[in-house]
């Protein structure tokens, strides 16, 4: 560490840490969701990463990049070490560059199997310096960031807070947007930006192309359907600011968008998720209901207290209530989102997905994003896999 950073470390030991958006107080909760487009956007049209280096700067060992918030930041021409913060660790895992991480937030140390990207790195991340806490309001530790001494800090915070971190630590800070929904242009651009900063552009393009190819396959399968052929579907037991029973619903659900699903909650007054009156669910009376796997126990508790409510739902009467792994446990999971889309498609449009082997598709997806082709077995054994839900059990 250079002398400037040592001096800063001493000074900052006496300063207060600053608060930020919550990282989540428990693994069952997800961050506050931001609005997402009502229909699927193509992930990216041009997978070539932008040219961000100034030739003269690069020759001197640095380059200037313009981050996703429009901030110009000077970074090393070759970045070797990083600290990923907020929504970024999962993207770093997808890019296969976890060996570059030299500091981590304590909320990333978890044994929750739904947090695939994090649980698979718990051992190695437990040995890293903790640069922030998830106790109460989230805070970064400037002194610990300085001690970790990364080449770059990559975060999904606001420009103002990023500037503050950079000012307090003298470490370059680059930003991607907060709470990026899977399957959007914003997500693809952010993935490619991080890949450019970290020198793994080929891997970034590979991931974006894989997402695009799967979205194209999903869209092609349902392209001939009209609204009269679409069953009514509800995404319940939603995960936002904690877990919920069936009355926690998804207005926006990426897998639904990818399939053009007739989502009965699409017109509620909410950004992305909400608690609704159960009378509204009776009025919708969905044909099929999908639940976040980690919250099924809450739905079963609800059923035990009020079985008459559930008995009125045709999805309950016909045995068409199913669980899937949460796509937004703590952060948005692209791997689970894609697999959920194929699972939903196989149940809502069985004739259009008759050729899909879900286990083989799971192996393909988890291998591509996480390097763990057998991870479906882990989810299943933990009770967080795919399947029909019997509320009486």
C-alpha positions in Angstrom: 0.0 0.0 0.0 1.5 3.5 -0.9 2.1 6.2 1.7 -1.0 8.2 0.7 -3.3 5.2 1.4 -1.5 4.5 4.7 -2.2 8.1 5.8 -5.8 7.9 4.7 -6.2 4.7 6.7 -5.1 6.4 9.9 -7.3 9.4 9.3 -10.3 7.4 8.3 -10.0 5.2 11.4 -11.5 8.3 13.2 -14.2 9.0 10.7 -17.8 7.6 10.7 -18.9 5.2 8.1 -21.6 6.2 5.8 -24.9 4.5 5.2 -26.2 3.0 2.0 -29.0 1.0 0.6 -29.6 -2.2 2.5 -27.9 -5.4 1.4 -30.6 -7.3 3.1 -31.0 -8.4 6.7 -31.6 -12.0 5.9 -31.2 -14.4 3.1 -35.0 -14.7 2.6 -35.2 -11.0 1.8 -34.5 -9.2 -1.4 -33.5 -5.6 -2.0 -36.3 -3.1 -2.9 -37.0 -3.7 -6.5 -36.9 -1.0 -9.2 -39.3 -0.7 -12.2 -38.6 -3.1 -15.1 -40.0 -3.0 -18.6 -43.3 -4.7 -19.1 -41.9 -6.8 -22.0 -38.7 -8.5 -22.6 -35.9 -6.4 -24.1 -33.3 -8.0 -26.2 -30.3 -8.4 -23.9 -27.9 -6.6 -26.3 -27.8 -5.8 -30.0 -24.0 -5.4 -30.2 -21.9 -7.6 -28.0 -18.7 -5.8 -28.7 -17.5 -4.0 -25.6 -17.0 -0.2 -26.1 -13.6 1.2 -26.5 -12.9 3.0 -23.3 -9.1 3.4 -23.1 -7.3 6.5 -24.0 -4.2 5.3 -26.0 -1.8 7.8 -24.2 -3.2 6.9 -20.8 -3.0 3.2 -21.5 0.6 3.5 -22.5 1.3 5.2 -19.1 -0.4 2.2 -17.3 -3.8 3.8 -16.9 -6.9 4.4 -18.9 -10.1 6.4 -18.5 -13.5 4.6 -18.6 -17.0 6.0 -18.6 -19.1 4.0 -16.2 -22.8 3.1 -16.5 -23.7 6.3 -14.6 -21.7 8.5 -17.0 -18.8 9.1 -14.6 -15.3 9.2 -16.1 -12.9 7.3 -13.9 -9.1 6.7 -14.3 -8.3 3.0 -13.7 -5.2 0.8 -14.2 -4.8 -0.3 -17.8 -4.8 -3.9 -16.5 -7.0 -4.4 -13.5 -5.8 -7.3 -11.3 -7.8 -6.9 -8.0 -11.3 -5.7 -7.3 -13.8 -5.2 -4.5 -17.3 -5.9 -5.8 -20.1 -4.3 -3.8 -24.0 -4.5 -3.7 -25.3 -6.1 -6.9 -21.9 -6.8 -8.4 -20.5 -10.0 -6.8 -23.0 -12.2 -8.6 -21.9 -10.7 -12.0 -18.3 -11.2 -11.1 -19.1 -14.8 -10.3 -20.8 -15.3 -13.7 -17.8 -13.8 -15.4 -15.5 -16.4 -13.7 -13.2 -13.8 -12.1 -13.7 -14.4 -8.4 -10.0 -14.8 -8.0 -9.7 -11.1 -8.5 -11.8 -10.3 -5.3 -9.8 -9.0 -2.3 -12.6 -7.8 -0.1 -16.3 -8.7 0.4 -19.4 -7.6 2.3 -20.4 -9.7 5.2 -23.9 -10.3 3.7 -22.2 -12.3 1.0 -21.1 -15.0 3.5 -24.1 -17.3 3.4 -25.1 -21.0 3.4 -28.5 -20.3 1.7 -28.5 -22.7 -1.3 -30.7 -20.3 -3.3 -27.9 -17.8 -3.3 -26.0 -20.1 -5.7 -23.2 -17.6 -6.6 -22.5 -16.8 -2.9 -22.8 -20.2 -1.3 -20.4 -21.7 -3.7 -17.7 -19.2 -2.6 -18.4 -19.1 1.1 -15.2 -20.7 2.2 -12.9 -18.5 0.1 -14.9 -15.3 0.8 -14.8 -16.0 4.6 -11.1 -15.5 4.5 -11.3 -12.0 2.9 -11.4 -8.7 4.6 -15.0 -7.5 5.4 -15.5 -4.1 3.7 -19.1 -3.6 4.8 -21.9 -4.8 7.1 -25.5 -5.7 6.6 -26.5 -5.1 10.2 -29.3 -2.5 10.1 -28.6 0.2 7.6 -25.8 -0.9 5.3 -22.4 0.8 5.7 -19.1 0.5 4.0 -15.8 0.6 5.9 -13.5 3.0 4.2 -10.5 1.9 6.3 -11.0 -1.7 5.4 -11.4 -0.8 1.7 -8.0 0.9 1.9 -6.5 -2.0 3.6 -7.9 -4.4 1.0 -6.2 -2.2 -1.6 -8.0 -3.2 -4.8 -7.2 -1.7 -8.1 -10.8 -0.9 -8.6 -14.1 -0.9 -6.5 -17.1 -1.9 -8.6 -20.5 -1.0 -7.2 -24.1 -0.5 -8.0 -24.6 2.6 -5.8 -25.4 6.1 -6.7 -22.9 8.5 -8.4 -22.8 10.6 -5.3 -21.9 7.8 -2.9 -19.4 6.4 -5.4 -17.7 9.8 -5.6 -17.6 9.8 -1.7 -16.1 6.3 -1.6 -13.5 7.3 -4.1 -12.7 10.6 -2.3 -12.3 8.8 1.1 -10.2 5.9 -0.1 -8.3 7.2 -3.1 -9.3 4.0 -4.9 -11.1 4.2 -8.3 -14.8 3.5 -8.1 -16.9 2.5 -11.1 -20.6 2.0 -11.1 -23.3 -0.1 -12.8 -27.0 0.6 -12.2 -28.8 -0.7 -9.0 -31.2 -3.6 -9.1 -30.8 -4.6 -12.7 -33.5 -6.9 -13.9 -32.5 -10.0 -15.8 -33.1 -10.1 -19.6 -32.8 -6.3 -20.1 -30.4 -4.2 -22.1 -29.3 -2.5 -18.9 -28.2 -5.9 -17.5 -26.3 -6.9 -20.6 -24.6 -3.5 -20.9 -23.5 -3.7 -17.3 -22.2 -7.2 -17.6 -20.1 -6.2 -20.7 -18.9 -3.1 -18.8 -17.6 -5.1 -15.9 -16.0 -7.5 -18.3 -14.2 -4.6 -20.0 -12.9 -3.2 -16.7 -11.7 -6.6 -15.6 -10.2 -7.7 -18.9 -12.6 -10.7 -19.6 -14.5 -9.3 -22.6 -14.7 -12.6 -24.4 -16.4 -14.2 -21.4 -18.8 -11.3 -21.1 -19.9 -11.6 -24.8 -20.3 -15.4 -24.3 -22.7 -14.9 -21.4 -24.7 -12.2 -23.2 -24.9 -14.3 -26.4 -26.1 -17.3 -24.3 -28.8 -15.2 -22.6 -29.9 -13.9 -26.0 -30.0 -17.3 -27.6 -32.2 -18.7 -24.8 -34.6 -15.7 -24.9 -34.9 -16.2 -28.7 -35.7 -19.8 -28.2 -38.4 -19.0 -25.6 -39.9 -16.3 -27.8 -40.0 -18.6 -30.8 -41.8 -21.3 -28.9 -44.7 -19.1 -27.9 -44.7 -16.8 -30.9 -47.9 -18.3 -32.4 -50.1 -18.0 -29.4 -52.9 -15.4 -29.0 -54.3 -14.2 -25.7 -57.2 -16.7 -25.8 -54.8 -19.6 -25.6 -53.0 -18.3 -22.5 -54.0 -19.6 -19.0 -54.2 -17.1 -16.1 -51.1 -17.3 -14.0 -50.1 -15.8 -10.7 -46.6 -15.5 -9.2 -47.2 -15.6 -5.4 -45.2 -16.0 -2.2 -43.0 -13.3 -3.6 -39.7 -12.3 -2.0 -39.3 -8.6 -1.3 -38.2 -7.1 2.0 -38.6 -10.6 3.4 -40.7 -13.6 2.5 -44.5 -13.5 2.0 -47.4 -15.9 1.7 -49.6 -16.2 -1.4 -50.7 -12.5 -1.1 -47.2 -11.3 -1.9 -47.3 -11.1 -5.7 -45.2 -10.3 -8.7 -46.4 -7.6 -11.0 -43.1 -7.9 -12.9 -41.5 -11.3 -13.3 -38.8 -11.8 -16.0 -39.6 -15.4 -16.8 -43.3 -14.4 -17.3 -42.2 -11.6 -19.7 -40.0 -14.0 -21.6 -42.9 -16.3 -22.3 -45.7 -13.7 -22.8 -47.5 -15.1 -19.8 -51.0 -13.9 -18.9 -49.9 -12.5 -15.5 -53.1 -11.7 -13.5 -51.2 -9.3 -11.3 -49.8 -7.2 -14.2 -52.1 -4.3 -13.6 -51.7 -3.8 -9.9 -50.5 -0.4 -8.6 -47.0 -1.3 -7.7 -43.5 -1.1 -9.2 -42.7 -4.7 -9.3 -44.1 -6.6 -6.2 -46.8 -5.9 -3.7 -49.0 -7.3 -0.9 -52.5 -7.6 -2.2 -55.9 -8.3 -0.5 -56.7 -12.0 -0.7 -60.1 -11.1 -2.1 -58.2 -9.8 -5.2 -56.6 -13.2 -5.6 -60.1 -14.8 -5.4 -61.3 -12.4 -8.1 -58.3 -13.2 -10.4 -58.8 -17.0 -9.7 -55.7 -18.0 -11.6 -55.4 -21.3 -13.4 -51.8 -21.9 -12.3 -49.9 -20.5 -9.3 -46.1 -20.4 -9.0 -44.5 -19.8 -5.5 -41.0 -18.8 -4.4 -39.6 -22.0 -2.9 -38.2 -20.4 0.2 -41.6 -19.0 1.2 -43.8 -22.2 0.6 -43.7 -22.8 4.4 -45.5 -19.4 4.9 -48.2 -20.5 2.4 -48.6 -23.8 4.2 -49.0 -21.9 7.5 -51.5 -19.7 5.8 -53.4 -22.7 4.5 -53.5 -24.3 8.0 -55.2 -21.1 9.4 -57.5 -20.5 6.5 -58.1 -23.6 4.3 -61.5 -22.2 3.0 -59.7 -19.4 1.2 -57.5 -21.8 -0.8 -60.3 -24.2 -1.4 -62.0 -21.5 -3.5 -59.1 -21.3 -5.9 -59.3 -23.4 -9.1 -55.5 -23.8 -9.1 -55.8 -25.4 -5.6 -58.7 -27.6 -6.7 -56.9 -28.8 -9.8 -53.5 -29.3 -8.1 -51.8 -26.6 -10.1 -49.7 -24.9 -7.5 -46.0 -25.2 -8.0 -42.7 -24.0 -6.4 -39.6 -22.7 -8.1 -36.3 -21.4 -6.7 -36.5 -17.6 -5.9 -35.1 -15.6 -8.8 -34.5 -12.6 -6.5 -33.0 -13.9 -3.3 -30.9 -10.9 -2.2 -30.1 -10.0 -5.8 -31.5 -11.0 -9.2 -30.3 -14.4 -10.4 -30.1 -14.8 -14.2 -29.3 -18.5 -14.0 -32.4 -19.3 -12.0 -34.5 -16.8 -14.1 -33.7 -18.7 -17.3 -34.4 -22.1 -15.8 -37.6 -20.9 -14.2 -38.8 -19.7 -17.7 -38.3 -23.2 -19.1 -40.1 -24.8 -16.1 -43.0 -22.4 -16.3 -43.2 -22.9 -20.1 -43.3 -26.7 -19.6 -46.4 -26.4 -17.3 -48.3 -23.5 -18.9 -47.6 -24.6 -22.5 -46.7 -28.3 -22.2 -47.1 -29.1 -25.9 -44.7 -26.3 -26.9 -42.0 -27.5 -24.4 -42.5 -31.2 -24.8 -38.9 -31.6 -26.1 -37.3 -29.8 -23.1 -35.5 -32.0 -20.6 -35.5 -29.8 -17.5 -32.7 -31.6 -15.8 -30.5 -31.4 -18.8 -31.4 -27.7 -19.2 -30.6 -27.1 -15.6 -27.2 -28.7 -16.0 -26.5 -26.6 -19.0 -27.5 -23.3 -17.4 -25.8 -23.9 -14.0 -22.6 -25.0 -15.8 -22.6 -21.9 -18.0 -23.2 -19.4 -15.2 -21.8 -21.2 -12.1 -19.6 -24.0 -13.3 -21.8 -26.4 -11.3 -23.8 -28.6 -13.6 -25.2 -30.7 -10.8 -26.6 -27.8 -8.7 -30.2 -28.7 -9.4 -29.7 -31.7 -7.1 -28.4 -29.3 -4.3 -31.6 -27.2 -4.6 -33.8 -30.2 -4.7 -32.2 -31.8 -1.6 -32.6 -28.5 0.3 -36.3 -28.3 -0.5 -35.9 -25.4 -2.9 -36.2 -27.2 -6.2 -39.1 -27.5 -8.7 -42.3 -29.4 -8.2 -46.0 -29.5 -7.3 -47.0 -28.1 -3.9 -49.3 -30.0 -1.7 -50.4 -27.4 0.9 -51.7 -30.1 3.2 -48.2 -31.6 3.8 
